[in-house]
Amino acid sequence: MNVVKDSLWLKIIRKFYRIEGPIDEYMEKEINRIGNNALIFSSIFIVTANILLVIFCIGMNQFLIQLLILLITFIYVFGIEIYVNHSVEKARLNFIIIYPNQFEEYEKKAKHSSLKFSIYYYIFFIILVGIMNIITFKKSFFDFNLSNILSPVALSTGYYFGDRRKKIKLIKQNISRTVAMEEED
């Protein structure tokens, strides 16, 4: 039997939408709907934010403008993430059958996955701080001080605990749904 490996794009979609297991027609339709809505939201948000930025930033110093751009980017990224997570949960795209005796196995996978992505977040934030050093303070990319290192550590640690808690909650929901499905039969 030939096992077809997922393409890189399919792996990215699975991670972004937090989907495990095969993607069927219903899931594909819902993924497209959620993605289209996110694209429309992001287009409207970016255009509106840029227009407001141009209007209100006349006479502001460069540092304040850069902080506003970072704030807009932060709102944009987390707004889309919140919308996608809510939509995936509502459409139950992240449901998999998990039996109560499999809890520890899935909990271990959730902790490992959260740790891996918190390390990716840390690397991303370090790169972002390095770029901000170059842009804002006209320093070297590697000119870090203690606060520039501690803030990415705090953000990635917060991401780890939040993501792990969310994944374990999802595992418990899937277990209760599996048990409920078996009781109906």
C-alpha positions in Angstrom: 0.0 0.0 0.0 1.4 3.4 -1.0 1.2 6.0 1.7 1.1 9.5 0.3 3.0 12.1 2.3 1.5 15.4 3.0 2.9 18.3 1.0 4.5 21.2 2.9 1.5 23.4 2.1 -0.9 20.8 3.6 1.2 20.6 6.7 1.1 24.4 7.0 -2.7 24.3 6.6 -3.0 21.6 9.3 -0.9 23.5 11.7 -2.6 26.8 11.1 -6.1 25.3 11.5 -5.0 22.8 14.1 -6.4 19.9 12.2 -5.3 16.3 12.8 -6.3 13.4 10.6 -7.4 13.3 6.9 -9.0 16.3 5.3 -12.3 15.4 3.7 -14.6 17.4 1.5 -16.5 19.0 4.4 -13.2 20.1 6.0 -11.9 21.5 2.8 -15.1 23.5 2.3 -14.9 24.9 5.8 -11.2 25.7 5.5 -11.9 27.6 2.3 -14.8 29.5 3.9 -12.7 30.4 7.0 -9.8 31.4 4.9 -11.9 33.6 2.6 -13.5 35.3 5.6 -10.1 35.9 7.1 -8.8 37.3 3.9 -11.7 39.7 3.6 -11.2 40.8 7.3 -7.5 41.2 6.8 -7.9 43.3 3.6 -10.4 45.6 5.2 -8.3 45.9 8.4 -5.0 46.7 6.6 -6.6 49.3 4.3 -8.4 51.0 7.2 -5.3 50.9 9.5 -3.0 52.3 6.8 -5.4 55.1 6.0 -5.8 56.0 9.7 -2.0 55.8 10.1 -1.4 58.2 7.2 -4.1 60.6 8.5 -3.1 60.7 12.2 0.7 60.3 11.9 1.3 63.7 10.4 3.8 65.4 12.7 4.5 62.3 14.9 8.1 61.2 15.5 9.4 58.1 13.8 9.6 56.1 17.0 5.9 56.5 17.7 5.0 55.7 14.1 7.0 52.5 14.4 5.3 51.6 17.6 1.9 52.1 16.0 2.9 49.9 13.1 3.9 47.1 15.6 0.6 47.6 17.5 -1.4 47.3 14.2 0.6 44.2 13.2 0.0 42.6 16.7 -3.8 43.3 16.5 -3.9 42.0 12.9 -2.1 38.7 13.7 -3.9 37.9 16.9 -7.3 39.0 15.5 -7.0 36.5 12.7 -5.7 33.8 15.1 -8.7 34.4 17.4 -11.2 34.3 14.5 -9.6 31.1 12.9 -9.5 29.3 16.3 -13.2 30.2 17.0 -14.3 29.2 13.5 -12.4 25.9 13.6 -13.9 25.1 17.0 -17.4 26.0 15.9 -17.1 23.9 12.7 -15.5 21.1 14.8 -12.7 20.7 12.3 -10.3 19.8 15.2 -12.4 16.9 16.4 -10.6 13.5 16.5 -11.7 10.4 18.3 -9.7 10.0 21.5 -10.5 7.4 24.1 -10.0 8.2 27.8 -7.0 5.7 28.1 -5.2 7.7 25.4 -5.1 10.9 27.4 -1.5 10.7 28.5 -0.3 9.9 25.0 -2.1 13.0 23.5 -1.1 15.2 26.5 2.6 14.3 25.8 2.2 15.2 22.1 0.5 18.5 23.0 3.3 19.4 25.4 6.0 18.5 22.8 4.2 20.5 20.1 3.7 23.5 22.3 7.4 23.5 23.3 8.5 23.2 19.7 6.4 26.2 18.6 7.3 28.3 21.6 10.9 27.8 20.5 9.9 29.0 17.0 8.2 32.0 18.5 11.3 32.8 20.6 13.5 32.7 17.5 10.9 34.9 15.6 10.9 37.4 18.4 14.7 37.6 18.7 14.8 38.3 14.9 12.1 40.9 15.3 14.1 42.6 18.2 17.2 42.5 16.0 15.4 44.2 13.1 13.9 46.8 15.5 17.5 47.5 16.8 18.5 48.3 13.3 15.5 50.3 12.3 14.8 52.2 15.5 18.0 52.6 17.4 20.5 52.4 14.4 22.4 49.7 16.3 23.8 46.4 15.2 21.4 43.4 14.7 23.1 41.6 17.5 23.2 44.5 20.0 20.9 43.0 22.6 20.4 44.1 26.2 18.7 42.2 29.0 15.2 43.6 28.3 15.5 42.7 24.6 16.2 39.1 25.6 13.8 38.8 28.5 10.7 40.0 26.6 11.0 37.3 23.9 11.5 34.7 26.7 8.4 36.0 28.4 6.3 36.0 25.2 7.4 32.5 24.1 6.9 31.1 27.6 3.4 32.6 27.7 2.8 31.1 24.3 3.9 27.7 25.6 1.6 27.7 28.6 -1.3 29.1 26.8 -1.0 26.8 23.8 -0.5 23.8 26.0 -3.5 24.6 28.1 -5.6 25.1 24.9 -4.5 21.8 23.4 -5.1 19.9 26.6 -8.6 21.4 26.9 -9.2 20.3 23.3 -8.1 16.8 24.1 -10.5 16.7 27.0 -13.3 18.0 24.8 -12.6 15.3 22.2 -12.5 12.6 24.9 -15.9 13.7 26.2 -17.3 13.9 22.6 -16.0 10.4 21.9 -17.5 9.0 25.1 -20.8 10.7 24.3 -20.8 9.3 20.7 -20.2 5.8 22.1 -23.0 6.1 24.6 -25.4 7.1 21.8 -24.6 3.9 20.0 
